Amino acid sequence: MRPHTNLLIFVVLTALVSVGFAQGTGRSEESVTVPSADKADTPSFPYDAEITGDDVYIRSGPGTNYYVCTKLNKGNKVKVVGKQFSWSRLAPLANSFSWISMQFVEIDKDNPGFGKVTGDRVRVYTGSETWKAMHCTYLQGKLDKDDRVKLVGEQMDGYYKITVPPLPNAFFWVSTQFIKPVAPEVTAPLAVEVRQPEVMTPLVAEVNQPDPAGKVETSVEPNEPNAVTVEAPPKSKLEQYRDLQKKVKAEREKPVEQQDYTSLKKALLEIANDKEAGNVAKYAKFVLRQIEGIELALVVDKQVQLQSEQLNKVTAGIDKTRATKLAKVEDLGRFAAIGQFQTFALYGTGNYRIVDESGKMICYALPSEVATTDLSNLIGKKVGIVGLIEPHLPTKKALVRFSEIVELK
């Protein structure tokens, strides 16, 4: 029985050791916490971040299938406002812009750097520095009538370049692997140097002793500071354009004969030819075209005025000539025609005509039934005839059927 007794003792001891080991290690397993790799310390939106690489693409949407808007380099700062999968949503950058159709924007004449939307639900697209306007198709949102937009560059493909408006999708995207959060920059307050006010020495009048004549001389020697001339900073092209625009308006309000745009055109032409003037150059060209129209109208007005003066002179000459001729016309009184009485052989016996002093026929004359039948004694004499006047087509003259003929002296 001894071997069996030893085996039983061994089994019991083994069991006791196992239970004791388990009781000693159980509390240690419960206290161990394994950290999760997914629980990284990510700040809440929005937060500042910086680019960690060079030539990092900033895109119009969260994916490589969206077009590139611009590129950033290591150290450039961005503001992250959201996230979608492995892409971070960015607020518009300093150089970000959008496109809007020119046909739905009216330029503000008083402030040409801005425009007003003229339609409803007008689409605005994300701009790109590498893509043409017609190929930028990512829709940021829509603007309504009378919304204002700020122009930031030349138009392209029928679109205006504008600052990014506050629209639902007016964001830009970057791959999250190329950014890292940074603490927001704290701007230190400006150091202000406080100086004690300078005490100015009052001017002292030196009074001399009175001279024998009783006069007192007073001499004052002021300590004048050196004059300092502060030059005003040069005006920007936009400010120069606005000044010229006001001068053009003032010139137009002058009388026509006093208007002169020579110096204004020269100044506007300098802005129009300045390649760095941007939109202001375009506005200057527009005003130059307006001035061309105004000057053309002035030329036409002067021509019309000159023609009017010439017409008045011609009319005065005609009136004078007419008055002169009327003065020479003899008062016929009761007679239908006055002149030399002649036979009109072309139409046979009994036909007559009246001619003037030069022998030119005045009218064709026929006696009426009541007229004197014997008219031979009046042939070649100056007469006046009384009768009815009617046209005579064959002679293209008047026909007078006279009932009375009187010899005139």
C-alpha positions as CSV (number, residue, x, y, z in Angstrom):
1,M,0.0,0.0,0.0
2,R,2.9,2.3,0.4
3,P,3.4,3.1,-3.3
4,H,-0.3,4.0,-3.6
5,T,0.0,6.2,-0.6
6,N,2.9,8.1,-2.1
7,L,1.1,8.7,-5.3
8,L,-2.0,10.1,-3.6
9,I,0.2,12.5,-1.6
10,F,1.9,13.7,-4.8
11,V,-1.5,14.4,-6.5
12,V,-2.8,16.3,-3.5
13,L,0.3,18.5,-3.3
14,T,0.2,19.3,-7.0
15,A,-3.4,20.4,-6.7
16,L,-2.6,22.7,-3.8
17,V,0.3,24.3,-5.7
18,S,-1.9,25.0,-8.8
19,V,-4.7,26.6,-6.7
20,G,-2.2,28.8,-4.9
21,F,-0.6,30.0,-8.2
22,A,-3.9,30.8,-9.7
23,Q,-4.9,32.9,-6.7
24,G,-1.7,34.8,-6.8
25,T,-1.8,35.8,-10.5
26,G,-5.5,36.5,-10.9
27,R,-5.5,40.1,-9.5
28,S,-2.5,41.1,-11.8
29,E,-4.4,40.2,-15.0
30,E,-7.4,42.2,-14.0
31,S,-5.2,45.3,-13.4
32,V,-3.5,45.2,-16.9
33,T,-4.9,47.7,-19.5
34,V,-3.8,47.3,-23.1
35,P,-3.8,50.8,-24.9
36,S,-5.7,51.0,-28.3
37,A,-3.8,52.3,-31.3
38,D,-7.0,53.9,-32.6
39,K,-7.4,56.3,-29.7
40,A,-4.9,59.0,-30.9
41,D,-5.0,62.5,-29.4
42,T,-6.9,64.4,-32.3
43,P,-8.0,68.0,-31.5
44,S,-11.7,69.0,-32.0
45,F,-12.7,70.9,-35.2
46,P,-11.8,73.5,-36.2
47,Y,-8.0,73.4,-35.5
48,D,-4.8,74.8,-37.0
49,A,-2.5,72.5,-38.8
50,E,0.6,72.7,-41.0
51,I,1.7,70.9,-44.1
52,T,4.3,68.2,-43.6
53,G,5.6,67.8,-47.2
54,D,6.4,69.7,-50.3
55,D,4.2,70.0,-53.4
56,V,1.2,68.7,-51.5
57,Y,-2.0,68.8,-53.6
58,I,-5.0,70.7,-52.4
59,R,-8.1,69.4,-54.2
60,S,-11.7,70.4,-54.8
61,G,-13.0,67.2,-53.1
62,P,-12.1,64.3,-50.8
63,G,-10.3,62.1,-53.3
64,T,-7.7,61.9,-56.0
65,N,-10.4,61.9,-58.6
66,Y,-11.1,65.6,-57.8
67,Y,-9.1,68.2,-59.6
68,V,-6.1,70.0,-58.0
69,C,-6.8,73.6,-56.9
70,T,-3.3,74.6,-55.7
71,K,-0.2,73.1,-54.1
72,L,1.3,73.8,-50.6
73,N,4.7,73.2,-49.1
74,K,6.1,72.1,-45.8
75,G,5.3,74.5,-43.0
76,N,2.3,76.2,-44.7
77,K,-0.5,76.7,-42.3
78,V,-4.1,75.6,-42.9
79,K,-7.3,75.5,-40.8
80,V,-9.0,72.0,-40.6
81,V,-12.8,72.2,-40.2
82,G,-13.8,68.6,-40.8
83,K,-12.8,65.1,-42.0
84,Q,-14.0,62.4,-44.3
85,F,-12.3,59.1,-44.2
86,S,-8.6,59.8,-44.9
87,W,-9.2,63.4,-46.2
88,S,-9.3,66.6,-44.2
89,R,-11.6,69.5,-45.0
90,L,-9.9,72.9,-45.1
91,A,-11.3,76.4,-44.8
92,P,-10.5,78.6,-47.9
93,L,-6.8,79.5,-48.2
94,A,-5.5,83.0,-48.7
95,N,-5.2,82.5,-52.5
96,S,-8.4,80.4,-52.9
97,F,-11.0,81.7,-55.4
98,S,-14.2,80.6,-57.2
99,W,-15.7,81.0,-60.7
100,I,-19.1,82.5,-61.6
101,S,-20.6,83.1,-65.0
102,M,-20.2,86.7,-66.3
103,Q,-23.7,86.8,-67.8
104,F,-25.2,86.8,-64.3
105,V,-23.0,89.5,-62.8
106,E,-23.3,93.3,-63.1
107,I,-20.2,95.3,-62.3
108,D,-20.7,98.1,-59.7
109,K,-19.8,101.3,-61.6
110,D,-19.0,103.2,-58.4
111,N,-17.0,100.3,-57.0
112,P,-15.7,98.2,-59.9
113,G,-14.0,95.7,-57.7
114,F,-17.4,94.3,-56.8
115,G,-20.4,92.9,-58.7
116,K,-24.0,92.2,-58.1
117,V,-25.7,88.8,-59.1
118,T,-28.5,89.4,-61.5
119,G,-30.2,86.0,-61.5
120,D,-31.5,83.4,-59.1
121,R,-29.7,80.1,-58.2
122,V,-26.5,81.1,-60.0
123,R,-23.9,78.4,-59.7
124,V,-20.4,79.0,-58.2
125,Y,-17.6,76.6,-58.9
126,T,-14.3,75.8,-57.0
127,G,-11.4,77.6,-58.7
128,S,-8.1,76.0,-59.7
129,E,-4.7,77.5,-60.5
130,T,-3.9,74.8,-63.0
131,W,-7.3,74.1,-64.6
132,K,-9.2,76.4,-67.0
133,A,-12.5,77.9,-65.7
134,M,-14.6,75.9,-68.1
135,H,-13.1,72.7,-66.6
136,C,-13.7,73.6,-63.0
137,T,-16.9,71.7,-62.4
138,Y,-17.1,71.2,-58.6
139,L,-20.2,73.0,-57.4
140,Q,-19.7,75.0,-54.2
141,G,-23.3,76.3,-54.0
142,K,-25.6,78.8,-55.6
143,L,-26.1,82.6,-55.2
144,D,-29.3,84.5,-55.6
145,K,-30.2,87.9,-57.2
146,D,-28.6,91.0,-55.6
147,D,-26.0,88.9,-53.8
148,R,-22.6,90.7,-53.9
149,V,-19.3,89.2,-55.1
150,K,-15.8,90.5,-54.9
151,L,-13.7,90.3,-58.1
152,V,-10.1,89.2,-57.7
153,G,-8.7,88.8,-61.2
154,E,-9.3,88.7,-65.0
155,Q,-12.2,86.8,-66.5
156,M,-11.7,83.5,-68.3
157,D,-13.9,81.5,-70.6
158,G,-16.9,83.7,-69.8
159,Y,-16.4,83.5,-66.0
160,Y,-15.4,86.0,-63.3
161,K,-12.8,85.1,-60.7
162,I,-14.2,86.0,-57.3
163,T,-13.3,85.4,-53.6
164,V,-14.8,82.3,-52.2
165,P,-18.3,83.1,-51.0
166,P,-19.8,81.5,-47.8
167,L,-21.5,78.5,-49.5
168,P,-22.3,75.0,-48.2
169,N,-19.5,73.3,-50.2
170,A,-17.0,76.2,-50.2
171,F,-14.1,74.0,-48.8
172,F,-10.9,72.5,-50.0
173,W,-9.4,69.0,-49.2
174,V,-6.0,67.5,-48.4
175,S,-4.9,64.0,-47.6
176,T,-4.7,63.8,-43.8
177,Q,-1.3,62.1,-44.0
178,F,0.3,65.4,-45.1
179,I,-0.9,67.5,-42.2
180,K,-0.2,67.7,-38.4
181,P,-2.1,69.7,-35.8
182,V,-0.2,72.7,-34.3
183,A,-0.9,74.9,-31.4
184,P,-2.6,78.1,-32.4
185,E,-0.3,81.1,-32.7
186,V,-0.5,83.5,-29.8
187,T,0.3,87.0,-30.9
188,A,2.3,88.8,-28.2
189,P,1.0,92.3,-27.3
190,L,2.9,95.1,-28.9
191,A,5.5,96.6,-26.6
192,V,4.6,100.2,-26.1
193,E,7.4,102.5,-25.1
194,V,6.2,105.3,-22.8
195,R,8.2,108.4,-23.0
196,Q,8.0,111.4,-20.7
197,P,6.7,114.5,-22.5
198,E,9.5,116.8,-23.6
199,V,9.4,120.1,-21.7
200,M,9.6,123.0,-24.2
201,T,11.7,125.9,-23.1
202,P,9.5,129.1,-23.4
203,L,10.8,131.8,-25.6
204,V,12.4,134.5,-23.6
205,A,12.3,138.1,-24.7
206,E,15.5,140.0,-24.1
207,V,14.7,143.5,-23.1
208,N,17.5,146.0,-23.6
209,Q,17.9,149.1,-21.5
210,P,16.1,152.1,-23.0
211,D,18.2,154.3,-25.2
212,P,18.4,158.0,-24.8
213,A,15.5,158.5,-27.2
214,G,13.3,156.6,-24.9
215,K,12.8,153.6,-27.2
216,V,12.9,150.0,-25.9
217,E,14.2,147.3,-28.2
218,T,12.9,143.8,-27.7
219,S,14.7,140.9,-29.5
220,V,13.2,137.4,-29.6
221,E,15.2,134.5,-30.9
222,P,12.9,131.6,-31.4
223,N,14.3,128.1,-31.4
224,E,12.4,126.8,-34.5
225,P,12.5,123.1,-35.1
226,N,13.6,121.8,-38.5
227,A,10.6,121.5,-40.9
228,V,9.8,117.9,-41.6
229,T,8.0,117.1,-44.9
230,V,5.9,114.0,-44.8
231,E,5.2,112.6,-48.3
232,A,1.8,110.9,-48.8
233,P,2.1,107.3,-50.0
234,P,1.4,107.0,-53.8
235,K,-2.1,106.2,-54.7
236,S,-3.0,102.7,-56.0
237,K,-4.2,102.2,-59.5
238,L,-7.7,101.7,-58.3
239,E,-7.6,105.0,-56.4
240,Q,-6.1,106.8,-59.5
241,Y,-8.9,105.2,-61.7
242,R,-11.6,106.4,-59.3
243,D,-10.2,110.0,-59.3
244,L,-10.1,110.0,-63.1
245,Q,-13.7,108.6,-63.3
246,K,-14.9,111.6,-61.1
247,K,-13.0,114.1,-63.3
248,V,-14.6,112.6,-66.4
249,K,-18.0,113.0,-64.8
250,A,-17.2,116.6,-63.9
251,E,-16.0,117.3,-67.4
252,R,-19.3,116.0,-68.9
253,E,-21.2,118.5,-66.8
254,K,-19.4,121.4,-68.4
255,P,-20.9,123.2,-71.5
256,V,-20.1,121.4,-74.7
257,E,-17.7,124.0,-76.0
258,Q,-15.6,123.8,-72.8
259,Q,-15.2,120.0,-72.5
260,D,-11.6,118.7,-73.0
261,Y,-10.6,115.1,-72.3
262,T,-7.0,115.2,-73.5
263,S,-5.2,114.9,-70.2
264,L,-7.8,112.5,-68.8
265,K,-7.3,110.1,-71.8
266,K,-3.5,110.2,-71.3
267,A,-3.8,109.2,-67.6
268,L,-6.4,106.5,-68.3
269,L,-4.2,105.1,-71.2
270,E,-1.3,104.7,-68.8
271,I,-3.5,102.6,-66.4
272,A,-5.0,100.6,-69.4
273,N,-1.5,99.7,-70.6
274,D,-0.2,98.7,-67.2
275,K,0.0,94.9,-67.2
276,E,0.0,94.8,-63.4
277,A,-3.2,96.8,-63.0
278,G,-5.4,93.8,-63.3
279,N,-9.1,94.5,-63.5
280,V,-8.4,98.3,-63.1
281,A,-6.8,98.2,-66.6
282,K,-10.0,96.8,-68.0
283,Y,-12.1,99.5,-66.3
284,A,-9.8,102.2,-67.6
285,K,-10.3,100.8,-71.2
286,F,-14.0,100.9,-70.7
287,V,-13.9,104.6,-69.7
288,L,-11.7,105.3,-72.6
289,R,-14.3,103.9,-74.9
290,Q,-16.9,106.0,-73.2
291,I,-14.8,109.1,-73.8
292,E,-14.4,108.1,-77.5
293,G,-18.2,108.1,-77.8
294,I,-18.5,111.4,-76.0
295,E,-15.9,113.0,-78.3
296,L,-17.7,111.6,-81.3
297,A,-20.9,113.1,-80.1
298,L,-19.2,116.4,-79.6
299,V,-17.8,116.3,-83.2
300,V,-21.3,115.5,-84.6
301,D,-22.8,118.3,-82.5
302,K,-20.2,120.8,-83.9
303,Q,-20.9,119.6,-87.5
304,V,-24.6,119.9,-87.0
305,Q,-24.1,123.4,-85.5
306,L,-21.9,124.4,-88.5
307,Q,-24.4,123.0,-91.0
308,S,-27.2,124.9,-89.2
309,E,-25.2,128.1,-89.5
310,Q,-24.6,127.4,-93.1
311,L,-28.3,126.6,-93.7
312,N,-29.2,129.9,-92.0
313,K,-26.9,131.8,-94.3
314,V,-28.3,130.0,-97.4
315,T,-31.9,130.7,-96.2
316,A,-31.1,134.3,-95.7
317,G,-29.6,134.5,-99.2
318,I,-32.7,132.9,-100.7
319,D,-35.0,135.3,-98.8
320,K,-32.9,138.2,-100.0
321,T,-33.0,137.0,-103.6
322,R,-36.7,136.4,-103.4
323,A,-37.3,139.8,-102.0
324,T,-35.3,141.3,-104.8
325,K,-37.2,139.5,-107.5
326,L,-40.5,140.3,-105.9
327,A,-39.5,143.9,-105.9
328,K,-39.0,143.7,-109.7
329,V,-42.4,142.1,-110.3
330,E,-44.9,144.5,-111.7
331,D,-48.2,144.8,-109.9
332,L,-50.6,143.3,-112.4
333,G,-53.5,144.7,-110.6
334,R,-56.7,143.4,-112.3
335,F,-54.9,142.1,-115.4
336,A,-54.1,138.4,-115.8
337,A,-51.0,139.2,-117.9
338,I,-49.1,142.2,-119.1
339,G,-46.8,142.3,-122.1
340,Q,-46.4,142.8,-125.8
341,F,-49.4,141.6,-127.8
342,Q,-48.4,139.4,-130.8
343,T,-50.1,137.1,-133.2
344,F,-49.5,133.3,-132.5
345,A,-49.1,132.1,-136.1
346,L,-48.4,128.5,-134.9
347,Y,-52.0,128.1,-134.2
348,G,-53.4,130.2,-137.1
349,T,-55.4,133.4,-137.4
350,G,-57.2,134.6,-134.3
351,N,-54.6,133.2,-131.9
352,Y,-52.4,135.5,-129.9
353,R,-49.7,135.5,-127.3
354,I,-48.1,137.8,-124.7
355,V,-44.3,138.1,-124.6
356,D,-42.0,140.0,-122.2
357,E,-39.4,142.7,-123.1
358,S,-36.9,140.0,-124.1
359,G,-39.4,138.3,-126.4
360,K,-40.0,135.3,-124.1
361,M,-43.5,134.1,-124.2
362,I,-45.5,134.8,-121.0
363,C,-48.8,133.2,-122.0
364,Y,-51.0,132.0,-124.8
365,A,-54.1,134.3,-125.3
366,L,-57.4,133.8,-127.0
367,P,-60.2,136.3,-127.2
368,S,-63.6,135.3,-125.7
369,E,-66.8,135.7,-127.4
370,V,-67.4,139.1,-125.8
371,A,-63.9,140.4,-126.7
372,T,-63.4,143.0,-129.4
373,T,-63.1,141.3,-132.7
374,D,-60.7,143.7,-134.4
375,L,-57.4,143.5,-132.6
376,S,-55.0,144.4,-135.4
377,N,-54.4,147.9,-134.1
378,L,-52.9,146.4,-130.8
379,I,-50.4,144.1,-132.4
380,G,-46.8,144.9,-131.2
381,K,-48.1,147.1,-128.4
382,K,-47.9,146.7,-124.6
383,V,-51.3,145.6,-123.3
384,G,-53.0,144.2,-120.2
385,I,-55.5,141.4,-120.6
386,V,-58.3,140.5,-118.3
387,G,-59.8,137.0,-118.4
388,L,-59.7,133.4,-117.1
389,I,-56.4,131.6,-116.7
390,E,-56.0,127.9,-117.4
391,P,-53.1,125.6,-118.2
392,H,-52.1,124.9,-121.8
393,L,-50.2,121.6,-122.1
394,P,-48.9,121.9,-125.7
395,T,-47.0,125.2,-124.9
396,K,-46.5,124.3,-121.2
397,K,-47.6,127.9,-120.5
398,A,-50.8,129.5,-119.2
399,L,-53.8,130.1,-121.5
400,V,-55.7,133.3,-120.9
401,R,-59.1,133.5,-122.5
402,F,-59.4,137.3,-122.3
403,S,-62.7,139.2,-122.3
404,E,-61.0,142.6,-122.2
405,I,-57.7,144.0,-123.5
406,V,-56.3,147.4,-122.6
407,E,-53.4,149.3,-124.3
408,L,-50.8,150.4,-121.7
409,K,-48.4,153.2,-122.0
